Amino acid sequence: MGVKISSAVIAAVLFFGMVVPATAADTGDAMKSADIRTRVQRLLREYDDGRSDSYDHLPVYRPERDAAPNEGIGVKETNLTFVEPLSVRLQTKNIIIHHVGIPDGDTSAAAIHKAHLQNGWAGIGYHYVIRKDGTIERGRPLATVGAHSYGNNYTSVGINVAGNFDKEYPTKRQLKSLVRFRPPRQE
């Protein structure tokens, strides 16, 4: 069984000048490295030009077309830049709440984004970060697939609450902000 390699992985490998093995086991045919490089360069050009409408078999997120409506909960926009295209999340079934895991740490969306970039990821995987003072910061755009809960990213919204709740409790302001995400009651 061959290994599936997404175009983003191939693009990242080519971008950093590493060699991509092109064997029948890896690609299903005997493509040469030059053929892979040409294909990836074409895909990236199409994406950059706005001609590519899908990535990872989902629509590519374009803010002017796909941005979710304002949530009405007072989100502080961060305008973070991601290093690969983000896919549109087609549905929401769950809200998944995480904690940063750093005791007394009031970690920002920008700090998490920077750490995730340093790990070689596209950027912050959470849609929101709730700071100790209750400020809700934007992580990934709401309409995009997250990267916070393996197996659930395509159908969930990820909220990261600053702190380590194995050792401390969320602040009252954090809890008050978290309640804002509760869906309205159905009468």
N, C-alpha and C positions, 0 to 999 in steps of 0.2 A: 504494500500500500504506500503510495507516494505522500509526501508532505505538501499540504496546501500552503502556498505563500501568497499573501495578498499583495496587490500592487503597491500599497503603502510601504510594506516591508521591503519589497524589491527596490522601490524608489529610495528608501532610507539607506539601504545597503549601497546602492549605486552612488547616491549623493556623497556618502562618506568614503567612497573609493574602495570598498571591499569587493571581493570576488563572490559572485553568486554562482553556486554550482548549477549546471544545466545538464542533468542526466535524465534518462528516460524515467527513472524512479521518482525524481523530484517533480518533473513537469508533465509527464505522460507522453512526451515525444522527445526528440533529440534536438531541441532548440539550442542555438548557440548563444553565448553571452552577449554577442553583438545584437542579436535579434531581440533579446530581452531588454537590453539597454534602449534600443530604438523604440520598442513598444512602450516602455515606461516613460521615456521622454515625450512621446506623442500623447500619452494619457495625461501627464502633468501639464503639458501645453494646453490641451483641451480643457482641463480643469481650471487653469489660470485664466484662460480666455472666456470662461463661462459657458463653454460648449458641452461639457460633460454634465449630464444630469443624474448620474448615479455613481455610488461608491459603495463597495461592499454589499452590492445588490439592493441598496436602499437609495432613495433620493438624496442628493448632496444638499446640505443645508445652505441656503442663501438667505441672509437676513431680510432683504427687501421682499422676498416671496414667502418665507417660512416662519418668520418671527412670531412667537406666541403673543397673544394680546397681553397688555399690562395686567399683572396679577392683582393689582390693587392692594398690595400688602406692604408697600414701602421698601422695595428692594433697591439697594445701593448698586448702581451699575459699575462694573469694573473694566469693561472693554478689553478683556484679555485676548491675546492673539494665540491661536493654536497652530501647531506645526504640520498638521495634516487635515484633510477635509473631514468635517463632521457629518454624520448621517442624520437624517430626520427620524425622530422617534414617532412612530405611527399611532401609538396608543399608550395610555397610562392605566395600569392596573394597580400599582402599589406606590406608596411613598416609603422609602427606606431611610431610616435615621441612623447615622453613624456618629461616632465621637472621635476627636482627633487623637486621643491617647496620650497627650502630653499634659501632666498635671499642672494646673495653674497656667497653662499656655493659652493665650488669647491669639490664636493663629488666624491670619487673614486668608481670604481667597487667593490673593496675590502670592502669599508665601507658599501655600499649598500648590498653586499653579507652578511656581518656580521649582519646587521640589519634584513635582511630577515630570516636568521638562528635564530636569537633571537625571531622572531615572530612564530617560529615553522614551517617554510616553508623549502623547499628543498635547497634553496639558492637563489641567485639573479635571478629575473625573466626576466631581459632584456638581449638581446644578446650583446649590446654595450652600453658603457657610453662615452659621449664626454665631456671632461674636459674643463675648462675655457680657457686653453692655446691651445685648439684644439686637444690635444692628444685623440686618440680613443682607449679605453680599452675594452678588451674582457670581456663579462659577461658570459652568457651561451654559450656553443658551438653553432655555427651558424646552424648546422644540427639538432638541437633539438627543441622540442616544448617549447615555452616560457611560462611565467606566468606573463603577463603584461597587457593584455586586454581581460577581460572575454568575451567568445564567439568568439574570434578571434585568440587565441593562436596557434591553430593547423595549421593556414595558414598565419601567419605573422611573421615578424622580428620586435623586439622591440628595439628602440634606446632611451636611456635616456640622455638628455642634462642637464648638471649641471647648476642650477640657478632656479629662480622663475620668469617665463615670464608673470605673472600677474603684476609684479612690476618692471621688468627690461627687457632689450633686451639681446639676446644671443650676445656673443662677435663675432667680425669679424672672429677670428680663429675658433670658433665653427661652424659658418655658412659655412666657407670654408671646414671644415671637413665633415659637413653634406652633402654638394654637392657631395662629393666623392661617396656617396651611390646611386646617380642617375644612372639609367640604361643607357647604351650607346644608342645614337640615332639610330633609324632604318631608313636607307636611302632608 
